[in-house]
Amino acid sequence: MAGGDSVQRVRIYMRRDDLWKGEARYLALLEELRHLGATGATALQGLGGFGPGQRFRPAVPERPDRHQPVVVEWVDRAERVARLLPLLEELIGEALVTLEEVTVYRGGLRAGGPFAADRTVGDVMRRPAPAVGADAPLRQVLATMRAAGIATLPVRDDAGRLAGVIAASDLRYRAGLRLPLGLLDLLTPEERDLTLAPLDTRTARQVMRVDPCGVSISVAVPQAIVSLVEWGHEHLPVIDRAGMLVGLIGQSEILRAAVEHAASASSGVRDVEPPTSVALMLQPAPSVPADLSLDQALAHLLATPEQPLLVVDDGRIVGALDLASALQHLAGAERAALIAALSQPAPPVAPLPGAGRRCADLCTPPPPAITPQTSLIEAARRLLEARVDRLAVVDAEQRLLGIIGRGGMMRALLQQSE
């Protein structure tokens, strides 16, 4: 068997008359293993035996002795054994338990989680972590975030400990920068200076969160997913036991770890369940018809600046429209009007440019498309290869069904890990 799958056999030695809440203990153990999601277990009847007390008890098949030995044998993936065995401590009681690695020539086991059991945040994180000091000017903060392609930036103190974090939402609500970070590189130097002028006197210390959300370098990858999902961040700083900033973990690092783990799996052990498909995690696709006027499409984009629109014609995707493509195609007064609208805290009152044009005239090529039957791991692989945040999901006739993004994939991976 290849090294990608680690399989173990657990043997638990009991007697027929061992009871658990009025029921034979070995039967209660089998039922609990089934309830917890173990691949499978068998109770083997012994013809005779003795234990530490040295008293030998033979069993007559026609008259089984109530003291007859019983061995519960459980074979499963190592990561599942490591997760479930501690949950059985009270039920197992004082029984002898052995654990050994086994080689599977051929067989099916319940699918394992998307991560190797022994992989921690430290194994998959980005290092070194992009970071700034607390007294760094906000222009330096923006430059660091743009260069690293991240939406959450750690702030460290003079000793290198994590002092805070700055997320894109902090720049929006605490510093007044409403223009999406990805658009700053599309501005001319004059437009950029005008947009960033209110930030020139402020530092990281004035906008950072002083109760930073971070994860320990030693926690398991699924626990980092829990933190990312619960806190709604795309990235989290990683700290060691001394609170020193040692790395950064985000959606890309976790998706890559899941893809790599799936690629290393052995062909000797097959999963008894079909792979999880993206059909179960589709989200509605933000879309507009191809003949919609550009100004109306821009109004949609301004309501959710980070969410591109899919442009459809008769249900089929013909392209995508985002603020970056609109900004690149507009010039003069129309471009200035869009930049002004982007900088406003509320939907703009003034008319938006593009009233006489179709939004399809400015759209870019659509994102990669997959079918609902595509497995979650394959979708993650394609997303990483294309360096995009979401994939379109289409039917056999190429009609748009929905989208799946990094956030949805993260939640699905967390469910599989549980």
ZAMARKE-888174 format. One record per residue (C-alpha): x negated, y negated, z. Coordinates in steps of 0.1 Angstrom, whole numbers, padded with zeros to 4 digits, always signed. Example, Ala and Ser with C-alpha at 12.3 -4.5 7.8 and 13.67 -1.06 7.14 Angstrom:
-0123+0045+0078
-0137+0011+0071
REM end
This chain:
+0000+0000+0000
-0013-0035-0008
-0021-0058+0019
+0008-0082+0013
+0033-0061+0033
+0026-0051+0069
+0049-0024+0082
+0050-0010+0117
+0066+0019+0135
+0079+0015+0170
+0086+0045+0192
+0106+0042+0224
+0107+0073+0246
+0138+0079+0267
+0161+0106+0281
+0196+0115+0272
+0209+0105+0307
+0193+0071+0307
+0223+0047+0310
+0228+0011+0301
+0260-0005+0313
+0277+0029+0314
+0266+0040+0280
+0237+0061+0268
+0207+0038+0267
+0194+0051+0234
+0228+0045+0217
+0229+0009+0232
+0194+0003+0218
+0204+0015+0183
+0234-0007+0183
+0214-0037+0195
+0188-0032+0168
+0215-0030+0142
+0231-0062+0156
+0197-0081+0156
+0191-0072+0119
+0165-0045+0121
+0160-0025+0089
+0168+0008+0105
+0162+0031+0135
+0168+0068+0143
+0172+0086+0176
+0153+0119+0175
+0162+0147+0199
+0133+0164+0217
+0133+0202+0223
+0114+0197+0255
+0088+0176+0272
+0074+0161+0303
+0065+0126+0314
+0042+0110+0340
+0060+0130+0367
+0046+0162+0351
+0079+0180+0354
+0085+0201+0322
+0121+0203+0310
+0128+0226+0281
+0161+0222+0263
+0183+0250+0250
+0200+0239+0218
+0233+0256+0228
+0232+0239+0262
+0214+0205+0258
+0201+0193+0291
+0211+0159+0303
+0174+0152+0310
+0165+0161+0274
+0139+0137+0258
+0151+0113+0231
+0127+0092+0210
+0141+0061+0192
+0120+0055+0161
+0122+0021+0143
+0102+0013+0111
+0102-0023+0099
+0082-0052+0086
+0057-0064+0111
+0071-0099+0113
+0105-0086+0122
+0091-0063+0148
+0072-0092+0164
+0104-0113+0165
+0128-0086+0177
+0108-0065+0202
+0106-0092+0229
+0144-0095+0228
+0148-0058+0238
+0127-0060+0270
+0157-0057+0294
+0174-0030+0274
+0142-0009+0270
+0136-0010+0307
+0106+0011+0319
+0105+0033+0288
+0072+0040+0271
+0069+0020+0239
+0042+0026+0212
+0035+0005+0182
+0014+0014+0151
+0007+0003+0116
+0021+0027+0090
+0015+0031+0053
+0046+0032+0031
+0042+0052+0000
+0077+0042-0013
+0108+0028+0003
+0131-0001+0009
+0132-0024+0039
+0153-0054+0047
+0138-0085+0032
+0112-0102+0053
+0112-0139+0060
+0096-0163+0034
+0065-0168+0056
+0038-0144+0069
+0044-0137+0106
+0011-0150+0117
+0010-0182+0096
+0011-0214+0116
+0013-0251+0107
-0025-0253+0108
-0027-0227+0080
-0006-0247+0055
-0009-0284+0065
-0025-0311+0045
-0058-0322+0059
-0071-0347+0067
-0039-0366+0073
-0035-0399+0056
-0033-0425+0084
-0038-0461+0094
-0047-0479+0126
-0021-0497+0146
-0035-0531+0136
-0035-0523+0099
-0016-0550+0078
+0015-0537+0061
+0000-0541+0027
-0026-0515+0037
+0002-0493+0050
+0020-0495+0017
-0012-0488-0003
-0019-0457+0018
+0016-0443+0015
+0016-0449-0023
-0018-0433-0028
-0009-0402-0008
+0026-0399-0022
+0042-0397+0012
+0073-0413+0028
+0060-0409+0064
+0026-0423+0075
+0010-0415+0108
-0005-0443+0129
-0035-0434+0151
-0052-0452+0180
-0089-0460+0182
-0096-0425+0196
-0079-0407+0168
-0047-0397+0187
-0013-0400+0172
+0001-0434+0183
+0032-0436+0160
+0047-0431+0126
+0060-0454+0099
+0087-0440+0075
+0100-0457+0044
+0132-0464+0063
+0112-0483+0089
+0098-0506+0062
+0133-0511+0049
+0151-0519+0082
+0123-0533+0103
+0102-0551+0077
+0129-0560+0052
+0112-0542+0023
+0142-0529+0004
+0125-0521-0029
+0117-0484-0031
+0080-0477-0027
+0078-0459-0060
+0087-0491-0079
+0059-0512-0065
+0034-0499-0090
+0057-0510-0118
+0057-0546-0108
+0033-0572-0122
+0009-0587-0097
+0030-0618-0095
+0062-0599-0089
+0045-0577-0063
+0031-0607-0044
+0065-0623-0044
+0082-0591-0031
+0056-0584-0004
+0051-0620+0008
+0074-0615+0039
+0051-0586+0050
+0018-0605+0049
+0018-0615+0086
+0029-0582+0100
+0010-0551+0111
+0017-0514+0115
+0021-0519+0152
+0051-0541+0147
+0072-0516+0126
+0060-0482+0137
+0080-0458+0159
+0061-0455+0192
+0078-0422+0200
+0064-0403+0170
+0078-0370+0159
+0050-0346+0155
+0044-0308+0156
+0017-0288+0171
-0010-0272+0149
-0003-0238+0165
+0035-0235+0160
+0050-0212+0134
+0059-0226+0101
+0097-0220+0106
+0096-0241+0137
+0081-0270+0116
+0111-0266+0092
+0135-0269+0121
+0118-0302+0131
+0118-0315+0096
+0155-0307+0091
+0167-0319+0125
+0147-0352+0123
+0154-0358+0086
+0118-0365+0077
+0099-0354+0045
+0066-0352+0064
+0055-0348+0100
+0021-0355+0116
+0003-0325+0131
-0015-0328+0164
-0037-0305+0185
-0034-0299+0222
-0052-0331+0230
-0028-0352+0209
-0054-0358+0182
-0040-0363+0147
-0053-0333+0126
-0031-0330+0096
+0002-0336+0079
+0029-0311+0070
+0058-0317+0046
+0082-0301+0022
+0056-0295-0005
+0032-0277+0019
+0061-0255+0032
+0075-0246-0002
+0040-0237-0014
+0035-0215+0016
+0067-0196+0008
+0058-0192-0028
+0023-0179-0020
+0037-0154+0006
+0062-0140-0020
+0034-0137-0046
+0013-0116-0022
+0040-0091-0013
+0033-0055-0021
+0051-0036-0048
+0051-0005-0027
+0079-0018-0005
+0110-0030-0021
+0137-0053-0006
+0170-0036-0002
+0189-0069-0006
+0188-0089-0038
+0167-0121-0037
+0186-0152-0024
+0198-0172-0054
+0203-0209-0057
+0240-0204-0063
+0246-0205-0026
+0230-0239-0020
+0241-0260-0049
+0248-0297-0042
+0269-0320-0063
+0249-0337-0090
+0250-0375-0092
+0259-0380-0129
+0273-0405-0153
+0287-0402-0188
+0263-0411-0216
+0286-0439-0229
+0288-0457-0195
+0275-0492-0197
+0241-0498-0183
+0252-0524-0158
+0277-0499-0143
+0250-0472-0142
+0227-0497-0124
+0254-0504-0098
+0254-0466-0091
+0217-0465-0088
+0215-0495-0064
+0240-0478-0041
+0215-0449-0037
+0181-0462-0049
+0162-0430-0043
+0186-0408-0062
+0183-0406-0100
+0214-0401-0121
+0218-0373-0146
+0233-0386-0179
+0258-0361-0194
+0277-0358-0226
+0305-0333-0227
+0292-0318-0195
+0257-0312-0209
+0226-0331-0196
+0211-0354-0222
+0187-0372-0199
+0181-0389-0165
+0183-0425-0154
+0164-0439-0125
+0154-0474-0114
+0119-0469-0126
+0129-0462-0162
+0154-0491-0161
+0127-0515-0148
+0103-0504-0175
+0128-0510-0203
+0140-0544-0191
+0122-0577-0196
+0126-0614-0189
+0157-0626-0171
+0172-0591-0171
+0142-0576-0153
+0141-0605-0128
+0178-0599-0121
+0173-0562-0114
+0143-0570-0091
+0164-0596-0072
+0192-0571-0068
+0168-0544-0055
+0156-0569-0029
+0190-0577-0015
+0203-0560+0016
+0238-0553+0002
+0252-0546-0033
+0245-0576-0054
+0272-0602-0062
+0256-0615-0094
+0262-0595-0126
+0237-0568-0134
+0219-0566-0167
+0229-0543-0195
+0266-0550-0200
+0263-0545-0237
+0243-0513-0238
+0249-0477-0230
+0230-0461-0201
+0220-0433-0224
+0198-0458-0244
+0174-0461-0214
+0174-0425-0201
+0143-0403-0198
+0141-0366-0204
+0162-0346-0179
+0146-0326-0150
+0139-0289-0155
+0170-0268-0155
+0176-0234-0139
+0206-0210-0137
+0226-0202-0106
+0210-0167-0106
+0175-0181-0102
+0160-0169-0070
+0151-0195-0043
+0114-0186-0045
+0114-0189-0083
+0132-0223-0080
+0106-0235-0055
+0078-0224-0077
+0092-0243-0107
+0098-0274-0087
+0062-0274-0074
+0048-0268-0109
+0069-0296-0124
+0061-0320-0095
+0098-0330-0092
+0121-0334-0062
+0151-0316-0076
+0162-0292-0103
+0194-0292-0124
+0215-0261-0123
+0233-0252-0155
+0256-0224-0168
+0251-0202-0198
+0264-0230-0220
+0240-0255-0205
+0268-0274-0187
+0258-0291-0155
+0269-0273-0123
+0249-0291-0097
+0214-0297-0084
+0191-0282-0058
+0164-0303-0041
+0136-0299-0017
+0159-0305+0013
+0183-0278+0003
+0155-0254-0003
+0141-0261+0031
+0174-0254+0048
+0177-0221+0028
+0142-0211+0038
+0150-0218+0074
+0181-0195+0072
+0160-0167+0058
+0134-0172+0085
+0161-0167+0111
REM end
